[in-house]
Amino acid sequence: WHIHLLLCDQGAVGLLIYSYKMDTILLRYLGILPEFRRQGLGKFLMNFLKEGMNNSRRQYIRVQGVSDEELETHLFLKHCGFLGVVDTPSTYTFAYKKGLFHCVHCRDEGCLECK
């Protein structure tokens, strides 16, 4: 696993944890202290991940197990260009694809079964 702290004069204000699986970056955790939110720091960390993806053979960033109660997380991921797919009645997988988005489950752009 890869762990990055986002530091400022006050100390650590953000944390990013991710791992690799084949052609995918699995986002395990991204958090910003509440008093530092809405300042672009979460997007800064997400862009760091996307830049890493562009400099490697990775094609996807995936976030699994986001519950439907985590509205702020859903909105943030969608704002960052992720698309969500229902895993279970109460959890979602969000994925971001380098270039055009493909189905998060089968990776087929024209998938009719997953739509």
C-alpha positions in Angstrom: 0.0 0.0 0.0 1.1 3.6 -0.7 0.5 6.2 2.0 0.8 10.0 1.5 0.3 12.7 4.1 -0.8 16.2 3.0 1.1 18.6 5.3 0.8 22.3 6.0 2.1 24.7 8.7 -0.4 23.2 11.2 0.7 19.6 10.5 -1.0 16.8 8.7 -4.3 17.9 7.2 -5.0 15.1 4.6 -4.3 11.4 4.0 -4.2 9.3 0.8 -3.9 5.5 0.8 -4.0 3.5 -2.3 -2.7 0.2 -3.8 -2.2 -1.3 -7.2 -4.0 -4.3 -8.8 -3.0 -5.1 -12.3 -4.1 -2.0 -14.4 -6.0 -0.4 -11.6 -5.3 2.0 -8.8 -7.5 1.0 -5.8 -8.2 4.1 -3.7 -8.4 2.8 -0.1 -8.8 6.1 1.7 -8.8 9.8 1.0 -9.5 12.1 3.9 -9.1 15.8 4.7 -9.6 17.2 8.2 -13.0 18.9 8.4 -11.6 22.4 9.0 -9.5 22.2 5.8 -12.3 20.9 3.5 -13.7 22.9 0.5 -10.3 24.4 -0.2 -9.3 22.1 -3.1 -7.1 19.8 -1.1 -9.1 16.6 -1.8 -9.1 17.4 -5.5 -5.4 18.1 -5.2 -4.8 14.5 -3.8 -7.1 13.1 -6.5 -5.2 14.9 -9.2 -2.0 13.4 -7.7 -3.5 10.0 -8.2 -4.6 10.8 -11.8 -1.1 12.1 -12.6 0.4 8.9 -11.2 -2.0 6.9 -13.4 -0.9 8.9 -16.5 2.7 8.2 -15.8 2.2 4.5 -15.5 0.5 1.5 -17.2 -2.6 2.0 -14.9 -5.9 2.6 -16.7 -8.4 2.9 -13.9 -8.9 4.3 -10.4 -11.5 2.4 -8.5 -13.2 3.1 -5.2 -15.3 0.2 -3.8 -17.8 -0.1 -1.0 -19.2 3.4 -0.9 -22.5 3.3 0.9 -25.5 5.2 -0.4 -25.5 7.1 3.0 -22.2 8.7 2.1 -23.7 11.5 0.0 -20.7 13.8 0.3 -18.4 11.1 -1.0 -20.7 10.4 -3.9 -20.8 14.1 -4.9 -17.0 14.5 -4.5 -16.2 11.4 -6.7 -18.7 12.5 -9.4 -17.1 16.0 -9.3 -13.7 14.4 -9.9 -15.0 12.6 -13.0 -15.9 9.2 -11.5 -19.0 7.2 -12.5 -20.8 4.9 -10.0 -22.2 1.4 -10.5 -24.5 -0.3 -7.9 -22.7 -3.3 -6.3 -25.4 -4.2 -3.8 -28.6 -2.5 -2.8 -26.6 -0.2 -0.5 -23.1 0.1 -1.9 -21.5 1.4 -5.0 -18.2 1.1 -6.9 -16.9 4.3 -8.5 -14.4 4.2 -11.3 -12.4 6.7 -13.3 -10.8 5.7 -16.6 -7.9 7.3 -18.4 -9.5 8.8 -21.5 -13.1 7.6 -22.1 -15.0 5.8 -19.4 -15.8 2.1 -19.8 -18.0 -0.1 -17.8 -16.5 -0.6 -14.3 -17.6 -4.3 -14.2 -16.8 -5.6 -17.7 -14.8 -2.7 -19.1 -16.8 -2.7 -22.3 -17.8 0.8 -23.5 -21.0 -0.5 -25.1 -22.1 -2.8 -22.4 -25.9 -3.2 -22.4 -26.1 -5.7 -19.6 -24.4 -3.4 -17.0 -26.4 -0.3 -18.0 
